[in-house]
Structure formats: C-alpha cells, structure tokens
Amino acid sequence: MAAPLVSAPKRVRRGDVFEVKTLISHPMETGFRPGTNGTIIPRDIVQKMRCRFAGEAVFDLELSPAISANPYFIFYVRAETGGALEIEWTGDNGFSASYSALILVE
C-alpha cells in the first residue's frame, strides 16, 4: 500500500479554521464481490480513521464496506494552539497507516 496523502497548511493564525484533505490508497473489498474464478473476494476494508490535533481528538470516523476504494475525506479543524496533526487509519487484515505533521499557530 502507498503512503497516505494529506494536505494541510504548515502555518495558521490562532482561532482560524483550516482544511485537511486525506487520501489513503486501499482496495476496499466488501466481501460480497466474486473474483475471476467465481469465489468471493474476502472482505478487506479500512475500518477507522482518527485525527488528533495538539493532543486532542478532532475527528473520528468508522467506515463501512459501502465506501469506495481509495477513500478521500475533507474535514476542518480550528487552531487554538499549535501542535501535531496526527491521523491514523486501521482496518481488516492488520492494515494500519499513519501521518503526522507539525502545524504552527501564529
């Protein structure tokens, strides 16, 4: 699997709301689709995505098999203090990916 792609500003003003865009490369198999040989392809989905900023939870998402492959999300965070933006994805079959970046507040 490829590393997650995340777009977020490196600097923001205190109190501003900033946009975070995420894309994680994952096939997201539902467990209902037959393969080329007719057998069912086993379920393999990203189950959770969690985001923390400056040590506080800001976004927590539980995904279902209905989400498309390579899930893409946009969400917003208010910056009162600077800190690390940490995003973690977990899923079936031991899938795990993470991202971390420091965001400075001016």
N, C-alpha and C positions, 0 to 999 in steps of 0.2 A: 504494500500500500504506500502511496505517496504521502508526504508530509502534509498536514493541513495548511490551507492558505487562509490567512487572516489579514484584514485591512482595518487598521485603527490608527488614529493620529498619535504622534510621539509627544506632542505638547498640546495642552488645552488650558483655557482660563478657568479659574476657580468658579464653580457653580454652573459651568456650561454643560450641556448635554452633547455627547459625542456618539457617532455612529460606529458600530462594529459589524463587519461583514465576515462571514466564515464559510468556507467550503472544505468539506472533507471527502476525499476520494474513497468510495466504498460501493460495492455492487448492490447491496440491499436486496438480497434474495428473500422472498416472502415465505418459502417453504411450501408453496402451492403450485409452482410452475414446473411442468415436466421438462426434462432435459432432452437432448437429441436422441438418446436411447430409450426415451419413454418413462424413465424413472424420475421421481420427484427430486428436484434440487433441494438439498437441505436448507432450512432457514438460516440466514446469516444477515443480521441487521445491526445497525448502531442503535443501542437501546437508550442511552442517556447522553446528554450534553450539559455540562455545568460550567458556569462562568463565575469567577470571583474577581473583584477589583479592590485593591488595597485591603485585602483580607476579609472582605465581606461578600457574601453570596449576592449576585445581582441578576442571575438568570439560571434557571434550572428547567430542563426540558426532557420529557420522556417521549421517545419516538415509537411508532408502531410500524408494522410491515407495509402500511399504505404509503410511506414516504418514499420518494423516488431515489434512484441511485445517485450518489454524489450529492448528499444533502447540502443545501445552501441556505443560510439564515442571515438576516439582518436584524439587529436589535440596538437599543440605545442605552447609554449609561451616563449618569450625572457624576461629574467630577468635583467632589468637595476637597479631597486631598489627593496627592499623587500616590502612585504605588504600582504594583504589578497587576497586569491584566493576565489572568490565568484561565485557560479554557481546557477542559478535559472531555474526551469522548470515550465511552466504553460500550461494548457490545458483545454479541454472541461469539463463541469460539475463541475467547480470550482477547478479542480486539480491544486495543487501547491506543489512544493518541493524545498528545497534549501540545499546548502552545503557551508561551509566556513572554511578555514584553513589559518593559517599564514605561509608564506614562507619567510625564512631568506636568505638574499643575503650576501655573504662573499666577 
